[in-house]
Amino acid sequence: MARHSIARATPRSDFTVAIEWSDGSTSVIDFRPDIAKGEALSHLREPAVFLHRLFVQSEGQSLAWETPSGLIDFHVDELWQRAHSKFAAE
């Protein structure tokens, strides 16, 4: 089980997501590299999808987008690691 959980997530027009963690800390995750990979993630290039279809699921254990090709989700452990690496978005 994940040690961290997501309290709130706010998508931003620059294809980043501001995350408020359950411990009160905040992070910004840049999804542009993921979107650039294309394939299943290509729907996230559409601002209407990225900005308006994001939700926190599984009691804060993942971020997900509902897209025309199905659900795209990122687990909290991966997001926490990305947020706290030296390459995290400012």
Backbone torsions as a table, in degrees:
resi	resn	phi	psi	omega
1	MET	NA	143.6	-178.7
2	ALA	-67.4	146.6	178.6
3	ARG	-86.4	-16.9	-176.3
4	HIS	-119.5	158.6	173.6
5	SER	-143.2	159.5	-177.6
6	ILE	-95.0	123.6	177.3
7	ALA	-86.6	-38.1	-176.3
8	ARG	-157.1	148.4	176.9
9	ALA	-138.5	133.7	-179.1
10	THR	-125.9	113.4	177.3
11	PRO	-72.4	145.4	-178.8
12	ARG	-121.1	155.4	-173.9
13	SER	-64.2	-16.2	178.2
14	ASP	-90.2	16.5	178.8
15	PHE	64.9	34.5	169.6
16	THR	-114.9	163.8	176.3
17	VAL	-128.7	125.8	174.1
18	ALA	-84.6	124.5	-177.9
19	ILE	-114.2	132.3	169.5
20	GLU	-104.9	120.3	-178.8
21	TRP	-84.3	160.7	-178.3
22	SER	-62.6	-20.9	177.9
23	ASP	-85.1	1.6	178.0
24	GLY	94.8	-12.2	178.1
25	SER	-75.4	163.3	-179.7
26	THR	-129.6	154.4	178.1
27	SER	-147.8	161.2	172.7
28	VAL	-123.7	126.1	179.6
29	ILE	-109.0	130.2	179.0
30	ASP	-92.7	116.5	-179.6
31	PHE	-96.3	1.9	179.5
32	ARG	-58.6	-42.1	177.8
33	PRO	-62.9	-36.2	178.0
34	ASP	-66.4	-45.2	-178.7
35	ILE	-64.4	-36.7	-179.2
36	ALA	-63.4	-22.9	178.6
37	LYS	-67.2	-21.5	177.6
38	GLY	73.9	-143.7	-177.5
39	GLU	50.5	-126.9	-175.2
40	ALA	-61.4	-27.4	-177.7
41	LEU	-84.6	-3.9	-175.7
42	SER	-60.2	-28.7	178.8
43	HIS	-64.5	-22.7	179.5
44	LEU	-71.3	-12.2	175.5
45	ARG	-67.6	-22.0	-177.9
46	GLU	-81.1	116.9	-179.3
47	PRO	-54.0	-36.0	179.9
48	ALA	-61.5	-34.1	178.1
49	VAL	-79.1	-52.5	-175.4
50	PHE	-60.0	-44.0	-174.1
51	LEU	-83.9	-24.5	-170.7
52	HIS	-121.2	-1.7	-177.3
53	ARG	-116.7	8.6	-179.7
54	LEU	-80.4	139.1	172.3
55	PHE	-149.8	157.2	175.3
56	VAL	-91.3	130.2	-178.8
57	GLN	-125.1	171.3	176.3
58	SER	53.2	49.0	177.9
59	GLU	53.6	43.8	176.6
60	GLY	84.5	12.7	-177.4
61	GLN	-91.7	-6.5	174.9
62	SER	-161.7	159.4	169.2
63	LEU	-103.1	142.2	-178.9
64	ALA	-143.6	150.9	171.8
65	TRP	-122.1	136.3	171.3
66	GLU	-89.9	120.1	-178.4
67	THR	-122.5	167.4	177.0
68	PRO	-57.8	-25.6	-179.9
69	SER	-97.9	5.4	178.6
70	GLY	123.0	-171.2	-177.1
71	LEU	-81.0	133.4	172.4
72	ILE	-115.4	122.6	-179.3
73	ASP	-135.7	154.9	179.6
74	PHE	-127.7	125.7	-177.1
75	HIS	-73.8	147.9	-176.9
76	VAL	-57.2	-37.9	-179.2
77	ASP	-63.6	-41.8	177.5
78	GLU	-64.3	-44.2	-179.7
79	LEU	-64.6	-41.1	178.0
80	TRP	-61.6	-44.7	179.6
81	GLN	-62.7	-45.2	178.3
82	ARG	-62.0	-42.0	-177.8
83	ALA	-66.4	-28.8	-175.6
84	HIS	-107.1	12.1	174.0
85	SER	-83.8	165.5	-179.7
86	LYS	-70.1	-9.5	-179.2
87	PHE	-101.3	10.2	-178.4
88	ALA	-62.2	148.8	178.2
89	ALA	-65.8	147.2	178.6
90	GLU	-84.1	NA	NA
